[in-house]
Structures are given as structure tokens and as C-alpha cells.
Amino acid sequence: MSAQIYFEEYGGPTVLRHGDQQLPEPGPGQVRLVNRAIAVNPVDWKIIAGYMRDFRPLTFPAVPGTESAGVVAAVGPDVEGVAVGDEVIWTGFMGGYRAEAIVEAAELLAKPASIDFEQAASLPAAAGTAYSAVHQIGVAAGDTVLVHGAAGGVGSAAVQIARGLGARVIGTASPGNHEYLASIGAEPVAYGDGLVEAVRALGTVTAVFDSVGGAGSTAATQALLPDLSRAVTAVSDEHATAAGIAAVVAHPDRYPAVVALAEQGIIRFSIQDRIPLAEAVKALELSQAGHVRGKLILIP
Ligand SMILES: NC(=O)c1ccc[n+]([C@@H]2O[C@H](COP(=O)([O-])OP(=O)(O)OC[C@H]3O[C@@H](n4cnc5c(N)ncnc54)[C@H](OP(=O)(O)O)[C@@H]3O)[C@@H](O)[C@H]2O)c1
């Protein structure tokens, strides 16, 4: 038997239930994965709340979670290139909040030994999105990039990727996160009143990545960057759409590329909390509150 978190109706995090499941043997193309770390993302509580129900309806009971890292414990027929004992990163749509899982071998990436399970599990969504965004706006040495939400999972990865490309980075966060932003190479500014003036006092912005969305971030982007072709957002809401700010588009090379950047020490997440899998409700409530620094990790 293996522990899992599931839900049988859309709603807030408290619809989640904790139970055990009997795992089948892995079928053709599948492996049994023993998870060592499961990353929490805002999309998890958004899916549970039903934000995607119109275009990607769920079959209940459903298990949340889109990424984890662990060890392969069994391999089904017709699997090539993956063996028992391999340390891997898994990313897929739903099913991650499990101590053990049957997953498609095609959804696995090799985990380098130099990256721990928590860092590895955090890479696909946060760093993958940041990588796509930074490359979509063509960040290079000589740029001054503004990152809205620089202390979050996606934003902190974007800061580090842009710094790795030689850009100067200005990042927004609440004052309590300014020391952290400085530690990852961003010049911190507070969001809210005075944001545009504070950024202007630091220099001229040449590209913007918004990982926050909403009226305030969008208005600041418009004020600071006349050429919005160099702005991109991870939160394509009505404000970004009205302003004509492009949504981030997944870059085909993002997963291997971010694993390589983590191996090189360019991307390293702050892990705000490690929370037992059985307490997934607490993790999702923290994520929903919107002030996680770096990543939250569920430990099976
Ligand atoms: N389109 C895509 O493919 C895609 C992929 C991944 C994520 N996303 C979306 O991108 C967003 C960010 O994801 P995430 O994983 O980075 O979330 P997260 O880690 O939960 O972000 C939390 C961070 O947001 C910061 N924050 C909150 N309000 C802010 C504001 N007004 N201005 C600046 N920073 C603010 C907080 O900093 P303080 O505590 O200092 O306030 C906190 O560090 C989510 O909406 C997520 O769903 C989209």
C-alpha cells in the first residue's frame, strides 16, 4: 500500500483527503517511482479549485501534483534507458501527490547525482517556465531585466537564469525578501506605491518578466517598458491581455536545459518549507496565500 492525497470534488485545499492505494505492476512503457520529494505549485490549488474544469475536466477521484523526484523501483515491459535504482525527475499532468506512483517512462528525466531530490523536483514548472520566459524576450548581457515576483519559485529561477546570461536584474518583492533577492543577484524593489519611481531610480529597463500578474504589475510594466515586445507574463490575465503583453510559451528544450543549469549551480531554489505529504492541505493553503519564498516541498 502507498500513501496518496486525492480529492473527489472541486473546491479549496480542504477537499483533499489522505489515503492508501494498492499500486498495480507497471505496464508497457511504465515504471514504479518511489518519490523522495514532491514540489508544490500554484497550479495545484488552481486545478483543485476547478480553474481548468472547462477545458481539462478531471475524472474523480483525482490526485494533484505535476512534478516530483525519486528512485525507480520497478520497470515494466518495453522500457528503454531507465533501470531500477535510477534517480529521476518526473513531470506530468496530475498524480504527483503520492509516496509511490506508476508513471510513464517517457515523463522521466535523469536526475544528476549533484542535484538533491528537493531541488530536482522543483525544476520543471518553476525553472522551466522561467527559462522559456527569459528566452522568449531574448535576455542577453547588456539587458536590465525587471522580474515581477522575484522571490517566488518562477521569479527566483528567472532572476538566476537572467543573471547567468549576463543581464542586470531588478526584482520586486516585499521588503522582508529583499536580502534574499540580493543573495540571488537581483537589485530589490518593493511592489505597490512608488514601484515605477524606485525602478527608474535604478536604471532603464530593457525587458520585463511578470510572474505575478494583476493591475499593479501590468501598469508598472507599461510605464517602464515602451516596447512591450520585450515583456512576457506567466499570468496571462485580463490586464496583460488588454495591455498586449505576451504569455509565456513553453520552450521545447526547457527541461534538459534547466537540469543543466542546476548542475552548473546557476539555478538553486530557496526551500521555504518541507511539509509531510499527509499535510498537503497546509502546503496548498500556504501556496494560495501567495507569499512563498522559493519552493514548498512535500515529503512522502
Ligand atoms: N503560464 C505558465 O506556464 C506558468 C507556469 C508556472 C507558474 N505560473 C503562474 O505564475 C505565478 C507564479 O508562480 P510561482 O510558482 O512563482 O508562485 P509562488 O512561488 O507561489 O509566488 C510567490 C511569490 O510571489 C510574490 N508576490 C506576491 N505578490 C506580489 C506582488 N504584488 N508583486 C511582486 N511579488 C509578489 C511573493 O513575494 P512576497 O512574499 O515578497 O510578497 C512570493 O515570493 C502563479 O500564478 C502560477 O500559477 C504560470
The ligand as a Gaussian input file, in Angstrom:
#p B3LYP/6-31G(d) Opt

LIG

0 1
 N        1.958000      30.093000     -17.553000
 C        2.709000      29.121000     -17.069000
 O        3.183000      28.235000     -17.790000
 C        3.004000      29.114000     -15.606000
 C        3.921000      28.192000     -15.083000
 C        4.241000      28.260000     -13.730000
 C        3.599000      29.203000     -12.926000
 N        2.668000      30.032000     -13.450000
 C        1.989000      31.039000     -12.603000
 O        2.955000      32.005000     -12.240000
 C        2.626000      32.541000     -10.963000
 C        3.854000      32.462000     -10.060000
 O        4.155000      31.094000      -9.811000
 P        5.197000      30.737000      -8.661000
 O        5.316000      29.263000      -8.633000
 O        6.398000      31.582000      -8.786000
 O        4.359000      31.221000      -7.383000
 P        4.855000      31.420000      -5.894000
 O        6.195000      30.806000      -5.720000
 O        3.767000      30.951000      -5.003000
 O        4.976000      33.014000      -5.767000
 C        5.000000      33.578000      -4.506000
 C        5.793000      34.865000      -4.557000
 O        5.005000      35.899000      -5.146000
 C        5.455000      37.121000      -4.561000
 N        4.429000      38.154000      -4.695000
 C        3.136000      38.098000      -4.279000
 N        2.505000      39.243000      -4.642000
 C        3.426000      40.017000      -5.299000
 C        3.381000      41.283000      -5.938000
 N        2.251000      42.005000      -5.984000
 N        4.495000      41.732000      -6.535000
 C        5.660000      41.028000      -6.505000
 N        5.769000      39.811000      -5.915000
 C        4.644000      39.308000      -5.328000
 C        5.716000      36.780000      -3.129000
 O        6.697000      37.664000      -2.629000
 P        6.403000      38.463000      -1.247000
 O        6.175000      37.385000      -0.217000
 O        7.651000      39.228000      -1.032000
 O        5.160000      39.260000      -1.477000
 C        6.195000      35.329000      -3.183000
 O        7.600000      35.212000      -3.054000
 C        1.421000      31.718000     -10.459000
 O        0.237000      32.443000     -10.722000
 C        1.481000      30.466000     -11.292000
 O        0.234000      29.829000     -11.422000
 C        2.368000      30.026000     -14.764000

